[in-house]
Amino acid sequence: MDSSSRYLNAEQPNKANHLWRYTPWKRVHPSGNVREIPDMGVPSLKLELLDGSEAPEGIELIQGESIPPETSNSDELTGSFLDASSELSKWTIRVDKKFYCDSPVVIDIQVGEEASCCHISLEIGDGAELEIVTKVSGGSDWFGLLRTGRIGDGVILNDVVLGLIEEGTMLRADSISIGRDAQVRAGTVSSGSNRTKSDIRFSLGDQGGSVRVLGSILSADSMHLDHHIEIDHDAPRTFSRLSWHSACGGDSRTIGTGMLRVRDGSKGADAAQIFHNLLLSEKAEADSIPELEVMEHDVVGCGHGTANGPIDEEQMFYLQARGFDMKDAKSALIAAFLNSTLSEMGSEMLHEWLVSVLTRQLEALEA
């Protein structure tokens, strides 16, 4: 059955569905008519290094190929819809075995004014070591991003998705498997779109696989940013950490839901998650729902937690006593809060670049 048929035959979700509890599917569907798959435009994609120079040999972005999402590790509704919608924009990022690059590689996605969608498959060869930034920017009313594929054995990868759409809605779904002894840092930096719905899933199906999932989320005005993360441990001695920070201003709302699943036979698994929310106004709202599903008794540890709170008045007083005005002191504390996860997403070069991007976004929201 092709993706269009799977979507049209799929049962429409309701609030009893964990994934769609806070953001109904109809609100993020491009037309609002959930029984149709509208025609989509084609975004512009370019592969380059962080400084704008040409990407080296050993890594390429190939148009016309993609790996369908694994139904066992994805939401069938979202995956099939995005796969069908991206029929004209399917890509594969292919990395050779033992490839190494000391500069971050950027997949620059520019969306146009019309609704558009693309599907990017990751084929990261065994033993590769690199950083990939998927940067989405532009002014479209609706954009969909589907990412699928496999990260090979022994890979060391920093993988950051940067959502900078100026307005409108962004729908994202990831379904990615991680190979034996691979070490992955998966970062999400989100600010700008009026509404975002993300379904991010990683499968640790080979022994020794490791993933750190990190979020730095900035919302203001009436933004509605909803991120759902699932990590599936299905092999011995696998490791995961989920750390998600959201700063919420205006009358915006952020949602973070996490599911860590440790399957029977995943001996020695180590899994934990934490959500931190910084509330910048009385009308801002942040919801965090960490969940665990542990079916193996022989584990190193499994834990979860969440914390919400306003800016610390003592910290504000400290900065103002040292010459900061109120606005600058507040900005500094927001930046420090978001930087606690941002700093873990990659190398010093990548971190400095991400800080500069987020600083500009913070300045724009405060203007």
C-alpha positions as semicolon CSV with decimal commas, in nm:
position;residue;x (nm);y (nm);z (nm)
1;M;0,000;0,000;0,000
2;D;0,146;0,339;-0,098
3;S;0,172;0,632;0,144
4;S;-0,136;0,813;0,010
5;S;-0,353;0,505;0,056
6;R;-0,212;0,440;0,403
7;Y;-0,293;0,794;0,510
8;L;-0,645;0,794;0,366
9;N;-0,714;0,458;0,531
10;A;-0,567;0,557;0,867
11;E;-0,795;0,627;1,161
12;Q;-0,815;0,995;1,249
13;P;-0,669;1,057;1,597
14;N;-0,846;1,211;1,894
15;K;-0,730;1,351;2,228
16;A;-0,705;1,001;2,374
17;N;-0,402;0,957;2,147
18;H;-0,092;1,062;2,343
19;L;0,065;1,226;2,038
20;W;-0,237;1,445;1,953
21;R;-0,360;1,534;2,301
22;Y;-0,258;1,901;2,290
23;T;-0,251;1,977;1,917
24;P;-0,536;1,827;1,712
25;W;-0,435;1,693;1,372
26;K;-0,682;1,924;1,201
27;R;-0,497;2,231;1,337
28;V;-0,169;2,136;1,169
29;H;-0,311;1,988;0,848
30;P;-0,230;2,234;0,564
31;S;-0,591;2,278;0,451
32;G;-0,788;2,171;0,758
33;N;-0,966;1,907;0,551
34;V;-0,809;1,595;0,698
35;R;-0,953;1,370;0,426
36;E;-0,733;1,522;0,156
37;I;-0,365;1,544;0,066
38;P;-0,326;1,889;-0,094
39;D;-0,082;1,963;-0,374
40;M;0,250;2,087;-0,240
41;G;0,518;2,321;-0,363
42;V;0,886;2,227;-0,367
43;P;1,131;2,392;-0,124
44;S;1,488;2,476;-0,223
45;L;1,763;2,259;-0,069
46;K;2,137;2,323;-0,071
47;L;2,429;2,137;0,090
48;E;2,726;2,342;0,211
49;L;2,965;2,393;0,501
50;L;2,885;2,634;0,782
51;D;3,096;2,909;0,622
52;G;2,910;2,876;0,291
53;S;3,185;2,684;0,110
54;E;3,128;2,365;-0,086
55;A;3,078;2,039;0,103
56;P;3,375;1,798;0,072
57;E;3,380;1,464;-0,108
58;G;3,228;1,181;0,090
59;I;2,898;1,352;0,164
60;E;2,627;1,431;-0,090
61;L;2,264;1,536;-0,109
62;I;2,086;1,327;-0,371
63;Q;1,746;1,422;-0,511
64;G;1,483;1,164;-0,598
65;E;1,562;0,901;-0,334
66;S;1,429;0,842;0,017
67;I;1,364;0,568;0,272
68;P;1,000;0,528;0,378
69;P;0,937;0,570;0,752
70;E;0,939;0,248;0,953
71;T;0,583;0,188;1,069
72;S;0,712;0,026;1,389
73;N;0,887;0,348;1,491
74;S;0,661;0,623;1,360
75;D;0,309;0,756;1,375
76;E;0,142;0,609;1,069
77;L;-0,078;0,913;1,013
78;T;0,201;1,173;1,016
79;G;0,459;0,957;0,840
80;S;0,231;0,851;0,555
81;F;0,094;1,205;0,509
82;L;0,437;1,366;0,489
83;D;0,576;1,089;0,267
84;A;0,285;1,132;0,025
85;S;0,303;1,513;0,039
86;S;0,675;1,514;-0,045
87;E;0,638;1,315;-0,367
88;L;0,810;1,595;-0,564
89;S;1,082;1,660;-0,305
90;K;1,255;1,342;-0,186
91;W;1,622;1,354;-0,090
92;T;1,895;1,139;0,064
93;I;2,194;1,270;0,258
94;R;2,454;1,000;0,196
95;V;2,776;0,987;0,399
96;D;3,063;0,750;0,317
97;K;3,203;0,505;0,570
98;K;3,466;0,660;0,798
99;F;3,395;1,007;0,658
100;Y;3,530;1,288;0,873
101;C;3,469;1,662;0,858
102;D;3,586;1,917;1,114
103;S;3,332;2,179;1,001
104;P;2,954;2,145;1,042
105;V;2,766;2,055;0,723
106;V;2,445;2,251;0,659
107;I;2,136;2,135;0,472
108;D;1,984;2,475;0,396
109;I;1,609;2,449;0,328
110;Q;1,443;2,763;0,195
111;V;1,064;2,747;0,185
112;G;0,865;2,963;-0,054
113;E;0,535;3,140;-0,004
114;E;0,323;2,835;-0,092
115;A;0,279;2,526;0,125
116;S;0,565;2,283;0,068
117;C;0,709;1,959;0,201
118;C;1,026;1,751;0,174
119;H;1,148;1,409;0,283
120;I;1,516;1,366;0,375
121;S;1,666;1,022;0,438
122;L;1,986;0,986;0,639
123;E;2,232;0,718;0,524
124;I;2,532;0,768;0,754
125;G;2,806;0,515;0,682
126;D;2,975;0,313;0,956
127;G;3,249;0,492;1,147
128;A;3,169;0,840;1,012
129;E;3,225;1,145;1,235
130;L;3,052;1,472;1,152
131;E;2,801;1,744;1,242
132;I;2,488;1,809;1,033
133;V;2,260;2,111;1,069
134;T;1,923;2,107;0,894
135;K;1,823;2,473;0,877
136;V;1,464;2,559;0,775
137;S;1,384;2,924;0,699
138;G;1,145;3,133;0,490
139;G;0,794;3,270;0,507
140;S;0,563;2,986;0,405
141;D;0,222;2,944;0,570
142;W;0,287;2,568;0,597
143;F;0,592;2,344;0,574
144;G;0,633;1,972;0,634
145;L;0,962;1,794;0,706
146;L;0,999;1,416;0,719
147;R;1,335;1,266;0,818
148;T;1,400;0,891;0,809
149;G;1,697;0,657;0,781
150;R;1,978;0,490;0,972
151;I;2,291;0,608;1,150
152;G;2,556;0,341;1,099
153;D;2,766;0,144;1,347
154;G;3,030;0,338;1,537
155;V;2,918;0,676;1,401
156;I;2,977;0,993;1,602
157;L;2,713;1,243;1,491
158;N;2,583;1,579;1,608
159;D;2,251;1,631;1,430
160;V;2,072;1,965;1,478
161;V;1,739;2,075;1,329
162;L;1,695;2,453;1,331
163;G;1,339;2,578;1,276
164;L;1,333;2,947;1,176
165;I;1,019;2,978;0,965
166;E;0,893;3,336;1,005
167;E;0,528;3,245;1,058
168;G;0,273;2,978;0,969
169;T;0,287;2,610;1,065
170;M;0,570;2,357;1,064
171;L;0,495;1,984;1,085
172;R;0,795;1,759;1,144
173;A;0,837;1,385;1,189
174;D;1,162;1,193;1,246
175;S;1,198;0,814;1,239
176;I;1,567;0,728;1,272
177;S;1,747;0,410;1,384
178;I;2,087;0,417;1,553
179;G;2,351;0,151;1,491
180;R;2,580;-0,046;1,720
181;D;2,806;0,169;1,942
182;A;2,698;0,486;1,758
183;Q;2,700;0,810;1,958
184;V;2,439;1,065;1,855
185;R;2,352;1,412;1,984
186;A;2,020;1,522;1,837
187;G;1,940;1,889;1,890
188;T;1,626;2,088;1,815
189;V;1,634;2,468;1,813
190;S;1,289;2,615;1,747
191;S;1,168;2,973;1,721
192;G;0,961;3,171;1,475
193;S;0,669;2,966;1,346
194;N;0,323;3,043;1,481
195;R;0,257;2,673;1,527
196;T;0,494;2,375;1,535
197;K;0,413;2,009;1,578
198;S;0,706;1,767;1,595
199;D;0,711;1,390;1,639
200;I;1,075;1,289;1,695
201;R;1,158;0,919;1,733
202;F;1,483;0,726;1,771
203;S;1,526;0,351;1,778
204;L;1,820;0,197;1,966
205;G;1,803;-0,151;1,817
206;D;2,172;-0,242;1,831
207;Q;2,396;-0,301;2,130
208;G;2,583;-0,001;2,267
209;G;2,388;0,267;2,080
210;S;2,365;0,606;2,249
211;V;2,153;0,917;2,191
212;R;2,123;1,251;2,368
213;V;1,812;1,443;2,260
214;L;1,834;1,815;2,337
215;G;1,587;2,099;2,292
216;S;1,621;2,479;2,309
217;I;1,273;2,621;2,244
218;L;1,187;2,992;2,240
219;S;0,825;3,104;2,213
220;A;0,652;3,443;2,233
221;D;0,330;3,623;2,133
222;S;0,068;3,353;2,062
223;M;0,299;3,077;1,938
224;H;0,199;2,714;1,995
225;L;0,503;2,482;1,989
226;D;0,438;2,112;2,054
227;H;0,723;1,858;2,054
228;H;0,680;1,486;2,116
229;I;0,990;1,269;2,162
230;E;1,013;0,890;2,181
231;I;1,327;0,684;2,237
232;D;1,296;0,307;2,200
233;H;1,558;0,089;2,372
234;D;1,551;-0,254;2,209
235;A;1,906;-0,385;2,264
236;P;2,146;-0,440;2,557
237;R;2,364;-0,163;2,698
238;T;2,191;0,122;2,520
239;F;2,195;0,476;2,659
240;S;1,967;0,778;2,622
241;R;1,920;1,120;2,775
242;L;1,643;1,365;2,693
243;S;1,692;1,723;2,811
244;W;1,439;1,981;2,691
245;H;1,437;2,353;2,778
246;S;1,154;2,588;2,675
247;A;1,132;2,962;2,740
248;C;0,775;3,088;2,701
249;G;0,665;3,450;2,677
250;G;0,355;3,647;2,579
251;D;0,048;3,423;2,575
252;S;0,236;3,144;2,398
253;R;0,223;2,777;2,484
254;T;0,485;2,506;2,465
255;I;0,427;2,134;2,506
256;G;0,692;1,870;2,558
257;T;0,596;1,504;2,581
258;G;0,856;1,232;2,619
259;M;0,833;0,854;2,610
260;L;1,132;0,638;2,699
261;R;1,057;0,275;2,620
262;V;1,288;-0,003;2,744
263;R;1,190;-0,335;2,592
264;D;1,235;-0,679;2,740
265;G;1,590;-0,800;2,674
266;S;1,749;-0,453;2,683
267;K;1,978;-0,548;2,972
268;G;2,196;-0,271;3,104
269;A;1,989;0,005;2,942
270;D;2,024;0,352;3,091
271;A;1,749;0,606;3,017
272;A;1,644;0,938;3,168
273;Q;1,457;1,255;3,070
274;I;1,407;1,603;3,213
275;F;1,194;1,897;3,099
276;H;1,261;2,253;3,221
277;N;1,027;2,541;3,139
278;L;1,095;2,910;3,199
279;L;0,774;3,117;3,214
280;L;0,833;3,479;3,108
281;S;0,480;3,613;3,152
282;E;0,167;3,538;3,353
283;K;-0,022;3,429;3,040
284;A;0,245;3,192;2,907
285;E;0,179;2,821;2,949
286;A;0,414;2,522;2,943
287;D;0,310;2,158;2,966
288;S;0,556;1,874;3,014
289;I;0,464;1,507;3,026
290;P;0,758;1,269;3,080
291;E;0,670;0,899;3,062
292;L;0,856;0,571;3,105
293;E;0,765;0,223;2,985
294;V;1,013;-0,028;3,129
295;M;0,974;-0,399;3,053
296;E;1,329;-0,506;3,145
297;H;1,424;-0,543;3,513
298;D;1,803;-0,546;3,464
299;V;1,867;-0,180;3,387
300;V;2,128;0,073;3,500
301;G;1,859;0,332;3,563
302;C;1,541;0,489;3,433
303;G;1,426;0,830;3,553
304;H;1,222;1,134;3,459
305;G;1,132;1,478;3,587
306;T;0,996;1,820;3,500
307;A;1,016;2,169;3,647
308;N;0,840;2,501;3,568
309;G;0,915;2,843;3,703
310;P;0,952;3,218;3,638
311;I;1,279;3,409;3,607
312;D;1,464;3,414;3,939
313;E;1,421;3,757;4,097
314;E;1,748;3,725;4,288
315;Q;1,936;3,664;3,964
316;M;1,763;3,965;3,808
317;F;1,864;4,178;4,108
318;Y;2,223;4,052;4,087
319;L;2,257;4,151;3,720
320;Q;2,087;4,489;3,768
321;A;2,318;4,562;4,059
322;R;2,606;4,514;3,818
323;G;2,485;4,760;3,559
324;F;2,234;4,566;3,348
325;D;1,904;4,735;3,281
326;M;1,593;4,523;3,331
327;K;1,555;4,427;2,963
328;D;1,919;4,324;2,920
329;A;1,918;4,132;3,248
330;K;1,609;3,939;3,141
331;S;1,760;3,863;2,800
332;A;2,081;3,740;2,960
333;L;1,894;3,500;3,187
334;I;1,681;3,365;2,901
335;A;1,992;3,311;2,690
336;A;2,169;3,133;2,976
337;F;1,868;2,907;3,033
338;L;1,848;2,803;2,667
339;N;2,225;2,773;2,640
340;S;2,233;2,493;2,897
341;T;2,105;2,254;2,630
342;L;2,242;2,446;2,331
343;S;2,597;2,400;2,462
344;E;2,561;2,021;2,447
345;M;2,452;2,005;2,083
346;G;2,795;2,008;1,923
347;S;3,145;2,143;1,884
348;E;3,261;2,487;1,990
349;M;3,227;2,610;1,630
350;L;2,869;2,486;1,603
351;H;2,780;2,613;1,950
352;E;2,901;2,966;1,876
353;W;2,699;2,973;1,555
354;L;2,384;2,844;1,725
355;V;2,422;3,103;2,003
356;S;2,443;3,382;1,745
357;V;2,130;3,252;1,567
358;L;1,930;3,221;1,888
359;T;2,047;3,563;2,007
360;R;1,913;3,721;1,688
361;Q;1,584;3,538;1,733
362;L;1,557;3,658;2,093
363;E;1,628;4,018;1,986
364;A;1,366;3,995;1,710
365;L;1,101;3,864;1,949
366;E;1,173;4,142;2,199
367;A;1,171;4,419;1,936
